[in-house]
């Protein structure tokens, strides 16, 4: 299925109803925009997607490393889910 939406002058767009329903995206939910070599991917942010990011004792470089690892995990899951 392919849908086309328009971006407003404020940089906003509407996620088509069919996709919102299919992927359980509701008003107020957060989504993650992921920049990949193939283009942008939009992923619904789960409530626990940031779990571990605010653990005491982690310095900035540890947080960045953790965020990078999480991003790679998401990309790998997408590749396997989408046979990319």
TORKOL-4160 file (C-alpha; in steps of 0.2 Angstrom, whole numbers, padded with zeros to 4 digits, m for minus):
84
<pt num="1" X="0000" Y="0000" Z="0000"/>
<pt num="2" X="0006" Y="0017" Z="m0004"/>
<pt num="3" X="0000" Y="0034" Z="0002"/>
<pt num="4" X="0005" Y="0052" Z="m0002"/>
<pt num="5" X="0003" Y="0066" Z="0010"/>
<pt num="6" X="0008" Y="0084" Z="0009"/>
<pt num="7" X="0020" Y="0093" Z="0021"/>
<pt num="8" X="0013" Y="0109" Z="0028"/>
<pt num="9" X="0024" Y="0125" Z="0029"/>
<pt num="10" X="0026" Y="0121" Z="0047"/>
<pt num="11" X="0034" Y="0104" Z="0042"/>
<pt num="12" X="0019" Y="0094" Z="0048"/>
<pt num="13" X="0011" Y="0079" Z="0039"/>
<pt num="14" X="m0004" Y="0067" Z="0042"/>
<pt num="15" X="m0001" Y="0049" Z="0045"/>
<pt num="16" X="m0015" Y="0041" Z="0034"/>
<pt num="17" X="m0029" Y="0033" Z="0044"/>
<pt num="18" X="m0026" Y="0016" Z="0037"/>
<pt num="19" X="m0008" Y="0016" Z="0044"/>
<pt num="20" X="m0013" Y="0023" Z="0060"/>
<pt num="21" X="m0026" Y="0009" Z="0063"/>
<pt num="22" X="m0014" Y="m0004" Z="0056"/>
<pt num="23" X="0001" Y="0001" Z="0067"/>
<pt num="24" X="m0009" Y="0007" Z="0083"/>
<pt num="25" X="m0004" Y="0025" Z="0082"/>
<pt num="26" X="m0016" Y="0035" Z="0092"/>
<pt num="27" X="m0017" Y="0054" Z="0096"/>
<pt num="28" X="m0003" Y="0059" Z="0108"/>
<pt num="29" X="0008" Y="0044" Z="0103"/>
<pt num="30" X="0026" Y="0048" Z="0099"/>
<pt num="31" X="0034" Y="0041" Z="0083"/>
<pt num="32" X="0052" Y="0040" Z="0079"/>
<pt num="33" X="0059" Y="0046" Z="0062"/>
<pt num="34" X="0075" Y="0036" Z="0057"/>
<pt num="35" X="0086" Y="0042" Z="0043"/>
<pt num="36" X="0092" Y="0026" Z="0034"/>
<pt num="37" X="0103" Y="0024" Z="0018"/>
<pt num="38" X="0086" Y="0020" Z="0009"/>
<pt num="39" X="0076" Y="0035" Z="0016"/>
<pt num="40" X="0066" Y="0039" Z="0031"/>
<pt num="41" X="0057" Y="0026" Z="0042"/>
<pt num="42" X="0043" Y="0030" Z="0054"/>
<pt num="43" X="0042" Y="0019" Z="0069"/>
<pt num="44" X="0029" Y="0020" Z="0083"/>
<pt num="45" X="0039" Y="0024" Z="0099"/>
<pt num="46" X="0035" Y="0011" Z="0113"/>
<pt num="47" X="0033" Y="0017" Z="0130"/>
<pt num="48" X="0049" Y="0007" Z="0135"/>
<pt num="49" X="0059" Y="0013" Z="0120"/>
<pt num="50" X="0070" Y="0024" Z="0130"/>
<pt num="51" X="0072" Y="0012" Z="0145"/>
<pt num="52" X="0090" Y="0013" Z="0152"/>
<pt num="53" X="0094" Y="0030" Z="0145"/>
<pt num="54" X="0093" Y="0038" Z="0162"/>
<pt num="55" X="0102" Y="0025" Z="0172"/>
<pt num="56" X="0113" Y="0033" Z="0186"/>
<pt num="57" X="0131" Y="0032" Z="0183"/>
<pt num="58" X="0131" Y="0033" Z="0164"/>
<pt num="59" X="0141" Y="0048" Z="0157"/>
<pt num="60" X="0136" Y="0057" Z="0141"/>
<pt num="61" X="0147" Y="0045" Z="0130"/>
<pt num="62" X="0139" Y="0030" Z="0138"/>
<pt num="63" X="0122" Y="0037" Z="0134"/>
<pt num="64" X="0127" Y="0040" Z="0116"/>
<pt num="65" X="0134" Y="0023" Z="0114"/>
<pt num="66" X="0118" Y="0015" Z="0121"/>
<pt num="67" X="0107" Y="0026" Z="0109"/>
<pt num="68" X="0118" Y="0021" Z="0094"/>
<pt num="69" X="0116" Y="0002" Z="0099"/>
<pt num="70" X="0097" Y="0004" Z="0101"/>
<pt num="71" X="0096" Y="0013" Z="0084"/>
<pt num="72" X="0106" Y="m0001" Z="0076"/>
<pt num="73" X="0094" Y="m0014" Z="0084"/>
<pt num="74" X="0079" Y="m0005" Z="0077"/>
<pt num="75" X="0087" Y="m0005" Z="0060"/>
<pt num="76" X="0092" Y="m0023" Z="0060"/>
<pt num="77" X="0074" Y="m0027" Z="0065"/>
<pt num="78" X="0067" Y="m0017" Z="0051"/>
<pt num="79" X="0079" Y="m0025" Z="0039"/>
<pt num="80" X="0073" Y="m0043" Z="0044"/>
<pt num="81" X="0055" Y="m0038" Z="0045"/>
<pt num="82" X="0055" Y="m0029" Z="0028"/>
<pt num="83" X="0067" Y="m0042" Z="0020"/>
<pt num="84" X="0079" Y="m0027" Z="0016"/>
